[in-house]
Amino acid sequence: MRFINRSQYFSPGGPSEGGFVAYFSMEIAVAPEMPTYSGGLGVLAGDTLRAAADMGLPLAAVTLADRKGYFQQHLDASGTQTEEPQPWSPEQMLAAEDPVVTVTIEGRPVAIRAWRYEIEGVAGHRIPVYLLDTDLEQNDPRDRALTDHLYGGDADYRLRQEALLGIGGARMLRALGYEPTVYHMNEGHAALLTVPVLEQELRGAGLQTATEKNVEAVRRKCVFTTHTPVPAGHDRFSSEQAYRILGPERAGMLERFGCFHDGLLNMTYVALRFSRFVNGVAMQHGKVSRQMFPEYRIDAITNGVHAGTWTAPWVQAVFDRHLPRWRQDNVTLRYAIDIPENEIVEAHAASKRELLKAVKERSGVEMREDVFTLGFARRAATYKRADLLFADPERLVRCAEQMGGMQVLYAGKAHPADEPGKAKIRRVIELSHELRNSPLQIVYLENYDWKLGALLTGGVDLWLNTPRRPYEASGTSGMKAALNGVPSLSILDGWWIEGWIEGVTGWAIDDHEDETGEANSLYEHLEQTILPLFYRDPGQWRRIMRSTIALNGSFFNTQRMLEQYVINAYFPERRVEKPAEAAEADLENTLAR
Ligand SMILES: *Cc1c(COP(=O)(O)O)cnc(C)c1O
């Protein structure tokens, strides 16, 4: 790894003109060999940074080192999941930074150091990622383990980690010489960064002296992206925990400024209260968030994926041939509409071969290249309903039999404490055994991660997504599939409301109040439309593959997403536009819709 002088991060020019963004996320999928993410939130954070590197944005990111990772998943023959730590060594892969900063947590001083990784963009710009680490000799043994497990431990552990990320992270950036003008909280886990930003505003005066004017000054610097469409999903801590772990001065300030709700410290309210720009992660999620928090102004910026990361090598080669600037300018993927269809089909066939080879290696099951293959992979959270496809297994088998066969690939980890999620995995694996000798082949692949995600989204023929509405804030794996010319069959939730054009980019499962209705619609689409097209009308199937890339690949990428953040959230004052009052009125009208 080659490192450059930090001053390069402050290079003038570009859309930021001297502004600097500090991006905070509890999880970041930094590199495939670093187990510092659990799912979509971390992959989005990593993809955001990869796009920032491509665009040359002045931005630095902060997360925790997660020395023991998230977890390695093992599934036994009956489908029972067990977990093992994924220890890794920051020492061997990252550059050590000198500064050590201290945060008082639960009355004890906790020393924090940072490791640096640099993400390099297409034109060589580098985005530094700082991974905070408390495994230092001077720390109490209890505190040395605080940066070990992503989403591990109990609620106390979580709050201590959030104090480290937010308070420790902001202090670390300043110790490293940064003076961010914008702080971006990727989900409420990072909300406590507002405390040191407020302290800085107070210039040494105690937090108890903070006024509404000071809060306003913090708000001018902070941006918050919420990712959770249901109240229960928002991070909350008891008042006792807040006062004990954060200390009375910080907890008292947060309580005084309205961050406690129903007697609980609510991280979403902390972030909402201290941010000037708040957004949900898809149009629909913006609406849902406005209903949940009617007293706040909440915009929407739809998520994306990093095109260069999630496009399979064979498809990349096709883009390189026909759209040479696509990596710098993802919008040019719109012109994929002019790529000869057979080139897309051949590239996809190579991706599918690679995927089926991996399936054989991992599971021993030999799948066929010419058989329709459906993919479903994501965290095994219950709302994602991994088993909706199997609401009526006999009907699915009949369909596979009549049409020419069907192969289904599954993957996904359940959080160690999520028993219902684990039960969903068991159910799919039991079925895969029962149906072993039927025309419907099912394989559940162990240990879903970045590399497996790329293989699956690139190599299957159809991406299936069956969340319970409105729980899917955005969802991103269908976007990865789209870049590879793989259409989706999905519930109309999250990004799919925007990405769906029936028969052009994929198909929508009809809205029903009950699961049976939704499952029926899913089956009807497979029986009457999708399988007949795949097996009997390859010409039309190719056109769908191509329009999926052109229409959805060109929009649902992190480059477009980050451009929206730059214009609306990070540097709105730099826009050349109407007078402020007119712009304000526009926004009010948008939000009122
Ligand atoms: C893309 C990805 C996710 C997120 O998928 P969703 O569709 O947003 O649920 C989760 N885990 C891995 C490993 C991924 O690559």
The ligand as an SDF file (V2000), in Angstrom:
LIG
                    3D

 15 15  0  0  0  0  0  0  0  0999 V2000
  -25.3510   -5.7910   -0.7240 C   0  0  0  0  0  0  0  0  0  0  0  0
  -25.1600   -6.5850    0.4950 C   0  0  0  0  0  0  0  0  0  0  0  0
  -26.0990   -6.4860    1.5340 C   0  0  0  0  0  0  0  0  0  0  0  0
  -27.3110   -5.5890    1.4630 C   0  0  0  0  0  0  0  0  0  0  0  0
  -28.3390   -6.1860    0.7140 O   0  0  0  0  0  0  0  0  0  0  0  0
  -29.8520   -5.6740    0.8490 P   0  0  0  0  0  0  0  0  0  0  0  0
  -30.4780   -6.0200   -0.4310 O   0  0  0  0  0  0  0  0  0  0  0  0
  -29.7770   -4.1840    1.0340 O   0  0  0  0  0  0  0  0  0  0  0  0
  -30.4400   -6.3630    1.9940 O   0  0  0  0  0  0  0  0  0  0  0  0
  -25.8990   -7.2510    2.6710 C   0  0  0  0  0  0  0  0  0  0  0  0
  -24.8410   -8.0740    2.7840 N   0  0  0  0  0  0  0  0  0  0  0  0
  -23.9260   -8.1990    1.7980 C   0  0  0  0  0  0  0  0  0  0  0  0
  -22.7930   -9.1350    1.9870 C   0  0  0  0  0  0  0  0  0  0  0  0
  -24.0550   -7.4560    0.6280 C   0  0  0  0  0  0  0  0  0  0  0  0
  -23.1340   -7.5770   -0.3400 O   0  0  0  0  0  0  0  0  0  0  0  0
  1  2  1  0
  2  3  1  0
  2 14  2  0
  3  4  1  0
  3 10  2  0
  4  5  1  0
  5  6  1  0
  6  7  2  0
  6  8  1  0
  6  9  1  0
 10 11  1  0
 11 12  2  0
 12 13  1  0
 12 14  1  0
 14 15  1  0
M  END
$$$$
